[in-house]
Structures are given as C-alpha cells and as structure tokens.
Amino acid sequence: MAHKTIVVRIAGLCLLAAAPSGAAIAQGADPIAALPADKKAFLADKDLLAHFGLTLEKVRIALQARSPEDAAAYVDGLMAMVADAKYQPGRDPSEIALNPQARGWNSGTVVRPAFLDKLKRDPGPFSLKRYMFRKSGIPTFADAPVAIRKEDLVAGKVEVAFVGAPLDFSSGWRDAKHAPEALRGMDGLIGADADGGVDPGLVLSIADYGDLTIDSMAPDRGLDHVREMVAEMASVGVKPFIVGGDHTLMYPDVAAMVDNYGAGNVAVVQFDAHADAEVNSDHFLSDNQTLSRLMQDKVLRGSDVIHVGMRGREADSATQARLKTAGVRILPTSAIAERGWQAVTDDIVAGLAKGPRNVFVSFDMSVLDPGDAPASGRPVPGGIAMREAIPMIRQICSKTNVVGFDLLDTAPILDPTYVTRMSANYILHACLSGIAMRKVASKTD
C-alpha cells in the first residue's frame, strides 16, 4: 500500500506522521466513531486536549476531511507528543544533584549563638537608631527595633514581627527576592491610620526579625527552614508578618500556622489574581500550585479557604469548579466591582466567623490593578484598586483574629517608580492598623 506523509499542525507545533492513503471519511459521518477504543479514550480527556488548544469538536472538524487512516495517524501524533513529554527513567534526571558531603551543607540556616556577641546585652529588641527624632540610617520594617533571636521576641513581649523571605522560585517575572530590602527603605509603614484612628506603632509592640536565609541555587531547600522559623515565631505569641518573596511562600507560611495552632484550626484568606491551584506541574512546589498542594497534603481543608480577587486567563471554569467542589469560597474581582468592597468584606468576615478562629491572610500583589502595583510578579489587568484593598484588609484584621500575614510577589526591579513599594507598605500598614484597632477595642469592652 502506498504511503504518504501528513503534517499535523497543533497549537503552533508541526508534527510529521506516516499514514496510508485512503478515501476521506464520508460527509456527515462522525470521524471519531471509527477510531480504536484507546484513541477515543485519549480524546475524551478534556484537560489533555486543552493542553494543545483543542476541544473534541475541534478535533472532529480537523478529522472530517481525512481518511480513517489519516485520522488515526493524527491522534497517534497527539498521543506521541503526550508520551514524549512524560518523564522517562534513564532519559530524564529525577532530581538536581547536590553535594551532601559539603562542609557547609546547613551553614545558611545555623543561627548565630549569643556567646559570639562582642557586646553582652539582655534579651529584647534593640534599636539601630543614631538620631532620636528622625528615621534610622539603617532601615527596618515600620522603623521598628531589631530582634535576632527568639529570646528577643519573648523578652520584648513582641506582638507583631516582620520577617523577610527573599525567595525567587518559579513562574512570573523574578525579582521578589529584593522586596524585603526595598520595602524596608520605603515610606508607608509608620504613622497613624487616618481612617482607623490609630497609630499601630504606639499601640503594638513591633519588631523587625531580619531576613530568613534562602539558598538561591536550590530555593526549595529553604522552604522547610522558613516553615520552622515562622512556626517558632508563632509559638511565642508573635503574629508573623512575612514579606516575600513569591507566592510559593504561602505553603510554608500556612503550614507553620497549622504546625502551631493545629490542623483544622487555621482559616486562610488569599488575596490573589491567580488561583495558584495547578495540579499537573512537573514540580511539586511552585507559586502557581501553592493552594492545591496545601489541600492535597492535607495541611488545609478547602472549606477553610476564602479566595479573593481571582480573575484573568488562569481562572478557568474547570479550576474554579474543582476548588469549589473542595469547599473553597471564591469571591472574584468581578464581585467587588458589582457589589462593592464593603459588601464583599462583610461576606468575608461573616464566613470567617463560622470557621476556625485563627485567620491567616495571604496578600499577593497581583490582586491589585497594575496601575497601583505595576511591579508584581504576574500582573493581571482589571484588579482591585488600593482604595478598595486598604479598607478591606483593615476590616479583616480588625474584626477577626488574624494570627499572621504574608505579602508576596513584589518585584521592585520591574517598577521604575515607587508606586508598587508604596502600595505594598500601605497594605501592610492597613493590617497593622486593624490589629491595633482590635487590641484597643478589646481593652474598652
């Protein structure tokens, strides 16, 4: 039998496959009906077809003008690409080689002991100020004194401690590792909140706990350390404010809260343009699968998650349906636009009142409109405005028992102005103000 070469063009790819010639499929006949069972089963997988930019109907149209042999070869070509994309032992490495015999294998996470201090001091936060009535020449979060050991947090009765986690891990525009340094030097984290009526710096005991170490050559190695350190902070009654770093950090941050407060005792409010719920990645941890991994690893129940601000191309109906089935409550950006920020915030607070008492807020800068935060790692047009985000965060932090907060995905190098950094600090200040308002209210009850 004569053979010919057919060219299959799928989603910008060109696939060559050999197939015997033959008469075209009869007009009106279903070209898929004549395919073998294994090929029908392959085409029944909507997720696989979507990976090629195809649907079953698009495949049916593509096969209509082909012979049965050519139609089978077309599907064979798709199946071959899927098979070739899979991990193959012997061809593909399963891990990146590391040297566990290295003398400094864990040197990055060894805490400096007190006996090496040249100046002996009592435990507690200490100031880096040179001048009494001006900002320090060495910037700190919220112009706060510095704590470097757990004993400092305890002795200072610290209520809120900022800690940087300079992680650049996965997708998006990378520069999140410079965010802690950039935000320390930017205004917006000190002073009174005009709408909240408090100055959190006067109400709360705040400290800057420095930056946690991240191995920039193998950033996944640092996630367990972040989890341990954040859990340690929470264990002495501190509310950690983790400044990232990309959204991969939400995994160790939330896990640390669960380690401290117990499984089922932590609710999460995730402000994020993205679902971060991918389920078929070739890595186990990344920013775009943080939420799904937390649920798959049974760190979180879906019913304990409220997702705020989802929008854009990644918020497809299948992903949303999967999250809702798991119990996640989704309040997209469109809900805020249609109903107003106050109504949506009231819903969030009411929902949190029914769930675990301890609340962790994860704020990805992508939830904001790029006009207010052009330098987020994965910006999406049409986001929440700062005039909506600030009061939403302030009210959540004042009306619920927030035990931790992370601010993620600020990428300073992408912003030629100061807008993103300023917005980030104002978001942090809004939660600080809310916590201060809650403390003041508790004293007057």
KOLZA-457728 format. One line per 4 residues: number of its first residue (from 1); their letters; for each residue z, x, y of C-alpha. Coordinates in pm, 1 decimal, padded with zeros to 6 digits. Each point is the difference from the previous one (the first is absolute). Example, Ala and Ser with C-alpha at 12.3 -4.5 7.8 and 13.67 -1.06 7.14 Angstrom:
REM KOLZA-457728
1> AS> 00780.0:01230.0:-00450.0 | -00066.0:00137.0:00344.0
END
This chain:
REM KOLZA-457728
1> MAHK> 00000.0:00000.0:00000.0 | -00088.2:00126.8:00345.3 | 00288.0:00091.6:00229.8 | 00028.3:00007.6:00373.9
5> TIVV> 00259.8:00121.2:00245.5 | 00172.3:-00265.9:00208.4 | 00191.1:00074.1:00317.8 | 00317.2:-00196.2:00061.7
9> RIAG> 00126.1:00013.7:00358.8 | 00357.1:-00115.8:00037.3 | 00216.4:00032.9:00309.7 | -00195.2:00299.6:00124.7
13> LCLL> -00012.5:00173.8:-00338.9 | -00321.0:00072.7:-00191.7 | 00028.0:-00021.5:-00378.0 | -00278.2:00099.6:-00239.8
17> AAAP> -00004.4:-00165.3:-00341.9 | -00256.7:-00008.1:-00277.8 | -00094.5:-00346.9:-00128.2 | -00284.2:-00146.0:-00200.8
21> SGAA> -00253.7:-00208.9:00184.1 | -00043.4:-00369.2:-00068.4 | -00065.5:-00338.5:00150.7 | 00217.1:-00119.7:00284.9
25> IAQG> 00273.3:-00252.4:-00069.2 | -00131.9:-00354.0:00019.7 | 00029.6:-00165.5:00339.2 | 00314.6:-00211.5:00016.2
29> ADPI> 00158.9:00157.9:-00304.2 | 00342.9:00160.6:00037.8 | -00062.6:00376.4:-00042.8 | 00366.1:00059.1:-00083.6
33> AALP> 00003.4:-00249.0:-00287.7 | -00221.5:00223.7:-00213.3 | 00213.9:00311.6:00047.3 | 00222.2:00131.7:-00282.3
37> ADKK> 00365.6:-00101.5:00002.8 | 00128.7:00337.6:00125.2 | -00228.8:-00015.0:00302.9 | 00100.9:-00357.7:00076.9
41> AFLA> 00365.2:00103.0:-00015.3 | -00069.3:00286.3:00238.8 | -00172.2:-00227.8:00251.6 | 00287.4:-00248.7:-00022.5
45> DKDL> 00232.5:00252.4:00166.9 | -00017.9:-00093.7:00368.7 | 00196.4:00304.3:00110.7 | -00238.8:00239.1:-00172.4
49> LAHF> -00302.5:-00166.1:00156.5 | 00163.6:00000.6:00342.3 | 00034.4:00378.0:-00032.7 | -00382.9:00014.1:00006.1
53> GLTL> -00028.8:-00258.0:00277.9 | -00122.3:-00255.7:-00253.4 | 00087.8:-00348.0:-00119.0 | -00112.2:-00174.3:-00316.9
57> EKVR> -00251.7:-00198.3:00201.4 | -00144.8:00314.9:00157.8 | -00039.6:00150.9:-00345.8 | -00168.7:-00317.1:-00123.4
61> IALQ> -00252.6:00021.3:00286.7 | -00061.7:00371.4:-00065.7 | -00070.0:-00065.7:-00369.4 | -00221.1:-00306.4:00041.9
65> ARSP> -00325.3:00193.4:00050.1 | 00069.8:00247.1:-00281.2 | -00075.7:-00005.8:-00367.4 | 00295.2:-00049.7:-00237.5
69> EDAA> -00021.5:00370.5:-00084.0 | 00004.0:00099.9:00365.6 | 00288.0:-00240.3:00069.0 | 00201.9:00159.3:-00277.3
73> AYVD> -00078.5:00347.6:00135.8 | 00114.6:-00108.6:00346.4 | 00340.1:-00102.6:-00134.8 | 00011.3:00313.5:-00214.6
77> GLMA> -00043.1:00200.0:00320.3 | 00294.0:-00174.1:00162.8 | 00213.9:00052.0:-00307.6 | -00097.5:00367.1:-00015.4
81> MVAD> 00112.9:00056.9:00358.2 | 00334.0:-00168.2:-00069.1 | 00048.7:00213.1:-00311.4 | -00094.2:00318.4:00184.6
85> AKYQ> 00248.8:-00079.1:00278.3 | 00290.2:-00019.6:-00246.7 | 00228.9:00286.8:-00083.9 | -00133.2:00204.9:-00287.7
89> PGRD> 00235.0:00237.3:-00186.1 | -00144.7:00346.1:-00021.8 | -00224.5:-00056.5:00298.1 | 00253.8:-00105.9:00262.1
93> PSEI> 00336.4:00163.1:00080.5 | 00291.0:-00244.5:-00023.9 | 00217.2:00187.1:00248.2 | -00008.3:00264.8:00269.0
97> ALNP> 00130.6:00329.7:-00133.7 | 00330.5:00112.5:00148.5 | 00207.7:00308.8:-00066.2 | 00348.5:-00106.9:-00115.7
101> QARG> 00093.5:00366.5:-00041.6 | -00025.6:00055.3:00375.3 | 00320.2:00140.3:00145.8 | 00000.6:-00255.2:00281.0
105> WNSG> -00096.2:-00308.5:-00201.9 | 00269.2:-00216.6:00166.2 | 00067.8:00217.4:00301.9 | -00137.9:-00259.0:00239.8
109> TVVR> 00266.3:-00255.3:-00093.0 | 00306.1:00226.0:-00014.6 | 00239.5:-00106.8:00275.9 | 00142.4:00286.7:00202.8
113> PAFL> 00371.9:00032.6:-00080.9 | 00265.8:-00005.3:00269.9 | 00131.9:00347.2:-00085.9 | -00318.2:00148.7:00149.6
117> DKLK> 00075.0:-00150.7:00341.8 | 00071.2:00279.5:00244.9 | 00214.7:-00228.5:00212.9 | 00265.4:-00198.4:-00180.8
121> RDPG> 00025.4:-00361.0:00109.0 | 00158.1:-00322.9:-00106.3 | -00236.2:-00244.1:-00173.5 | -00176.9:-00246.4:00228.0
125> PFSL> -00318.9:-00039.0:00206.3 | -00045.1:00261.3:00270.3 | -00198.1:-00000.1:00322.5 | -00293.1:00228.1:00076.9
129> KRYM> 00022.5:-00069.5:00373.0 | 00011.1:00276.8:00255.5 | 00026.0:-00228.2:00303.9 | 00239.6:-00287.7:00036.8
133> FRKS> -00212.6:-00254.5:00183.5 | -00352.9:00057.5:-00125.5 | -00184.1:-00012.3:-00329.8 | 00050.2:00294.2:-00229.1
137> GIPT> -00248.6:00280.7:-00004.8 | 00000.2:-00039.7:-00379.3 | -00122.9:-00354.5:-00066.2 | 00178.7:-00227.0:-00245.3
141> FADA> -00060.4:-00360.3:-00102.4 | 00165.6:-00231.6:00256.4 | 00137.3:00310.3:00172.9 | 00268.8:-00011.5:-00269.4
145> PVAI> 00224.2:00279.2:-00126.0 | -00104.6:00180.3:-00314.5 | 00148.1:-00032.2:-00348.0 | -00108.0:00237.5:-00274.6
149> RKED> 00229.9:-00089.6:-00290.4 | 00142.0:-00316.7:-00150.2 | 00345.5:00110.4:00119.6 | -00126.7:-00016.2:00358.6
153> LVAG> -00107.5:-00362.3:-00048.6 | 00337.3:-00093.5:-00146.1 | 00211.5:00180.7:00258.3 | -00204.1:-00142.7:00285.9
157> KVEV> 00015.6:-00353.8:-00141.7 | -00376.1:-00008.8:00052.5 | -00148.6:-00349.3:-00022.2 | -00369.9:00081.7:00043.0
161> AFVG> -00157.5:00334.3:-00087.9 | -00362.2:00089.3:00068.4 | -00167.2:00226.4:-00251.6 | -00355.7:00133.0:00004.2
165> APLD> -00215.9:00006.7:-00311.4 | -00318.0:00192.4:00094.0 | -00218.1:-00119.0:-00288.5 | -00380.8:00005.0:-00007.3
169> FSSG> -00081.1:-00131.2:-00343.3 | -00301.1:-00214.2:-00061.2 | -00260.5:-00225.2:00161.2 | -00076.6:-00052.8:00366.3
173> WRDA> -00014.6:00240.8:00291.5 | 00253.7:00271.2:-00067.9 | 00246.4:00123.4:00257.7 | 00307.3:-00206.0:-00076.8
177> KHAP> 00191.1:00319.8:-00071.9 | 00012.4:00075.8:00372.2 | 00144.2:-00338.9:00096.7 | 00372.9:00088.8:-00018.4
181> EALR> -00050.9:00298.0:00228.2 | -00216.8:-00199.8:00241.1 | 00233.6:-00300.6:00021.1 | 00303.5:00214.1:00070.1
185> GMDG> -00170.2:00123.7:00314.7 | -00120.8:-00341.3:00119.2 | 00179.8:-00252.0:00221.2 | 00092.2:-00348.9:-00115.5
189> LIGA> 00299.3:00054.9:-00226.3 | 00283.2:00009.3:00252.6 | 00137.8:-00236.5:00258.9 | 00072.4:-00368.7:00026.1
193> DADG> -00206.9:-00277.3:-00152.1 | -00074.2:-00235.7:00289.7 | -00057.0:-00303.2:-00222.0 | 00271.2:00076.2:-00253.7
197> GVDP> 00258.3:00075.7:00268.1 | 00140.9:00308.3:-00175.3 | -00030.7:00374.1:00010.5 | 00008.1:00098.2:-00368.3
201> GLVL> 00098.7:00356.4:00088.9 | 00325.2:-00133.7:00149.0 | 00073.1:-00246.4:-00279.5 | -00092.7:00196.4:-00311.8
205> SIAD> 00091.8:00340.2:-00139.2 | -00343.2:00162.0:-00046.0 | -00100.1:00339.1:-00138.2 | -00317.4:00196.8:-00064.6
209> YGDL> 00015.0:00121.1:-00360.9 | -00294.7:00235.8:00038.3 | -00307.8:00004.1:-00222.3 | -00011.7:-00013.5:-00377.8
213> TIDS> -00203.1:00266.9:-00173.8 | -00343.1:-00088.0:-00139.1 | -00213.9:00228.9:-00214.8 | -00332.4:-00024.0:00185.3
217> MAPD> -00189.9:00144.0:-00299.7 | 00142.7:-00256.5:-00243.8 | 00150.9:-00278.4:00211.3 | 00086.5:-00215.2:-00301.2
221> RGLD> 00265.3:00258.6:-00089.4 | 00191.5:-00094.8:00313.8 | 00031.5:-00372.9:-00064.2 | 00298.9:00027.8:-00231.4
225> HVRE> 00174.7:00219.0:00257.1 | -00066.2:-00257.0:00274.2 | 00141.3:-00270.2:-00226.8 | 00314.0:00201.1:-00072.6
229> MVAE> 00063.4:00089.4:00363.9 | -00056.1:-00351.8:00133.8 | 00225.9:-00141.9:-00271.8 | 00264.2:00256.6:00093.1
233> MASV> -00015.3:-00114.1:00362.2 | 00038.4:-00363.6:-00100.9 | 00287.9:00085.4:-00235.2 | 00222.3:00096.4:00295.1
237> GVKP> -00072.0:-00319.0:00192.9 | -00285.7:00131.9:00213.9 | -00308.9:-00206.2:00079.8 | -00286.1:00247.7:-00052.4
241> FIVG> -00289.0:-00015.7:00246.9 | -00273.3:00195.1:-00179.9 | -00286.0:00117.3:00220.2 | -00310.8:00085.2:-00200.8
245> GDHT> -00226.1:00110.3:-00122.8 | -00251.5:-00237.9:-00162.3 | 00073.8:-00322.4:-00184.6 | 00055.2:00173.9:-00332.8
249> LMYP> 00354.2:00049.4:00131.4 | 00081.7:-00367.7:-00036.6 | 00040.1:00061.3:-00374.2 | 00283.8:00256.4:00015.3
253> DVAA> 00152.2:-00170.5:00305.6 | 00028.2:-00340.2:-00167.6 | 00098.2:00155.2:-00332.7 | 00282.6:00183.4:00176.9
257> MVDN> 00128.9:-00328.0:00141.8 | -00007.6:-00155.2:-00347.5 | 00173.9:00306.3:-00144.6 | 00281.3:-00056.3:00249.5
261> YGAG> 00028.3:-00379.9:00015.9 | -00112.5:-00086.1:-00351.6 | -00304.9:-00163.1:-00155.8 | -00068.1:-00345.3:00138.7
265> NVAV> 00219.2:00059.4:00305.3 | -00265.2:00121.9:00245.7 | -00263.5:-00204.7:00182.2 | -00298.9:00168.6:00165.3
269> VQFD> -00193.0:-00109.0:00307.5 | -00324.9:00196.1:00004.8 | -00194.2:00002.1:00327.4 | -00342.5:00130.7:-00096.2
273> AHAD> -00367.6:-00079.2:00049.5 | -00058.2:00103.7:-00360.6 | 00131.7:-00151.4:-00319.1 | 00070.8:00345.3:-00145.7
277> AEVN> -00021.9:-00171.0:-00338.1 | -00282.9:00179.3:-00179.8 | 00039.0:-00008.8:-00378.5 | -00279.5:00219.0:-00134.7
281> SDHF> 00035.6:00332.2:00175.5 | -00048.6:00337.6:-00164.6 | 00335.6:00104.9:00146.4 | 00334.4:-00162.5:-00076.1
285> LSDN> 00125.0:00030.8:00358.0 | -00184.7:-00040.5:00327.2 | 00031.5:-00192.3:00324.1 | -00242.6:-00270.8:-00110.6
289> QTLS> 00192.8:-00092.7:-00314.2 | 00362.3:00034.8:00113.9 | 00087.6:-00367.6:-00023.9 | -00164.4:-00051.1:-00337.1
293> RLMQ> 00175.3:00306.6:-00143.9 | 00340.0:-00116.4:00124.6 | -00052.6:-00327.8:-00184.5 | -00156.8:00152.7:-00311.7
297> DKVL> 00289.7:00244.7:-00029.6 | 00241.5:-00293.6:00043.3 | 00159.6:00156.7:00304.9 | -00078.3:-00321.6:00190.9
301> RGSD> -00063.1:-00358.7:-00093.8 | -00295.2:-00158.6:00172.2 | 00223.3:-00287.4:00112.2 | 00203.7:00247.4:00207.4
305> VIHV> -00300.8:00109.9:00209.5 | -00135.4:-00151.6:00320.9 | -00328.6:00155.9:00110.4 | -00084.6:-00040.1:00369.3
309> GMRG> -00327.8:00072.9:00177.4 | -00248.0:00029.1:-00286.7 | -00363.3:-00009.5:00109.0 | -00332.8:00177.2:-00036.9
313> READ> -00228.3:00080.9:-00288.7 | 00271.0:00115.8:-00238.5 | 00175.6:-00335.9:00016.0 | -00237.7:-00158.1:-00249.9
317> SATQ> 00079.8:-00333.1:-00161.0 | 00058.0:00149.9:-00345.7 | 00262.5:00242.9:00131.3 | 00174.6:-00271.1:00198.5
321> ARLK> -00004.3:-00234.3:-00299.8 | 00149.9:00269.7:-00221.8 | 00278.9:00069.5:00249.3 | 00077.4:-00368.1:00050.3
325> TAGV> 00014.6:-00052.1:-00375.8 | 00256.7:00280.4:-00013.3 | 00204.9:-00183.5:00263.7 | -00090.1:00199.0:00311.7
329> RILP> -00006.9:-00210.4:00315.8 | -00295.9:00091.3:00221.9 | 00000.7:-00074.9:00373.4 | -00336.9:00133.6:00119.5
333> TSAI> -00090.4:00096.5:00353.3 | -00187.3:-00329.6:00029.8 | 00328.1:-00189.8:-00047.1 | 00149.1:00178.1:00301.9
337> AERG> -00311.9:-00072.7:00205.6 | -00003.2:-00367.8:-00098.0 | 00371.0:-00084.6:-00003.1 | 00145.9:00258.8:00234.7
341> WQAV> 00231.2:00291.8:-00066.7 | 00320.0:-00201.5:00045.1 | -00085.9:-00258.7:-00265.8 | -00099.2:00272.8:-00245.7
345> TDDI> 00315.9:00199.8:00074.4 | 00210.9:-00311.2:-00058.6 | -00171.2:-00035.2:-00339.5 | 00075.6:00362.8:-00085.6
349> VAGL> 00367.0:-00030.3:00093.7 | 00033.5:-00329.1:-00189.2 | -00164.9:00152.9:-00306.1 | 00231.0:00301.6:00009.3
353> AKGP> 00302.5:-00230.9:00014.0 | -00091.9:-00125.9:-00347.8 | -00043.8:00339.4:-00160.5 | 00192.4:00325.8:-00036.4
357> RNVF> 00240.2:00064.9:00284.7 | -00112.2:00359.1:00060.2 | -00328.9:00028.5:00189.2 | -00229.4:00299.6:00027.5
361> VSFD> -00279.6:-00011.5:00258.9 | -00311.4:00210.9:-00054.2 | -00223.2:00017.6:00307.9 | -00346.7:00150.2:-00041.5
365> MSVL> -00165.0:00068.1:00336.1 | -00325.4:-00147.6:-00132.0 | 00150.9:-00347.2:00045.8 | -00042.6:00047.5:00374.6
369> DPGD> -00329.3:-00053.7:00173.8 | -00180.2:00334.6:00050.5 | 00020.8:-00063.6:00374.0 | 00376.8:00047.4:-00028.3
373> APAS> -00012.9:00260.1:-00278.5 | -00336.6:00176.5:-00020.3 | 00147.7:00285.5:-00201.7 | 00110.1:-00169.0:-00319.0
377> GRPV> -00115.2:00142.9:-00330.5 | -00210.0:-00303.0:-00095.7 | -00058.5:-00213.2:00312.6 | -00134.0:-00354.8:-00032.5
381> PGGI> -00129.5:-00201.1:00298.4 | 00162.5:-00327.2:00098.5 | 00363.0:00092.3:-00053.2 | 00334.6:-00107.3:00138.0
385> AMRE> 00063.2:00084.5:00364.9 | 00305.8:00197.5:00106.6 | 00119.9:-00301.8:00199.1 | 00019.1:-00181.9:-00334.0
389> AIPM> 00124.8:00284.9:-00219.3 | 00293.7:00102.8:00221.5 | 00176.5:-00339.5:00007.9 | -00078.6:-00061.2:-00367.4
393> IRQI> 00166.7:00326.1:-00102.2 | 00290.7:-00049.8:00241.3 | 00076.0:-00344.9:-00139.4 | -00029.1:00100.8:-00366.3
397> CSKT> 00237.1:00292.6:00061.9 | 00246.6:-00213.8:00195.9 | 00002.2:-00307.4:-00225.7 | 00001.0:00163.5:-00344.6
401> NVVG> 00193.6:00279.3:-00166.9 | -00252.2:00281.3:00039.5 | 00118.8:00299.9:-00203.3 | -00299.9:00224.8:00060.5
405> FDLL> -00328.1:00032.1:00186.4 | -00305.9:00217.0:-00038.6 | -00278.7:00052.7:00249.5 | -00314.7:00129.4:-00165.8
409> DTAP> -00354.9:00118.0:00056.5 | 00007.0:00131.3:00354.7 | -00270.3:00268.0:00019.8 | 00049.1:00173.8:00338.5
413> ILDP> -00306.4:00225.1:-00011.1 | -00227.0:-00306.5:00009.1 | 00136.4:-00121.9:00333.8 | -00108.5:00189.2:00314.9
417> TYVT> 00256.3:-00202.7:00197.7 | 00366.2:-00077.5:-00050.0 | -00047.3:-00367.6:-00092.9 | 00058.7:00010.4:-00377.0
421> RMSA> 00305.9:00222.8:00024.6 | 00147.6:-00215.8:00274.1 | -00065.1:-00317.5:-00200.0 | 00160.8:00154.1:-00308.2
425> NYIL> 00317.4:00090.2:00187.6 | 00019.7:-00344.9:00158.9 | -00016.1:-00156.4:-00346.6 | 00284.0:00224.4:-00116.1
429> HACL> 00196.4:-00085.8:00314.1 | -00054.8:-00372.4:-00060.0 | 00172.7:00020.9:-00338.7 | 00276.3:00220.4:00138.3
433> SGIA> 00057.8:-00262.8:00269.9 | 00006.8:-00277.9:-00258.0 | 00260.1:00182.3:-00209.3 | 00206.6:00062.0:00314.3
437> MRKV> -00024.7:-00366.9:00097.1 | 00120.1:-00100.6:-00346.9 | 00295.4:00235.3:00027.6 | 00096.8:-00132.1:00343.5
441> ASKT> -00030.4:-00360.3:-00119.4 | 00220.9:00067.2:-00303.6 | 00278.8:00125.2:00226.1 | -00007.6:-00313.7:00215.9
445> D> -00006.1:-00251.9:-00288.2
END
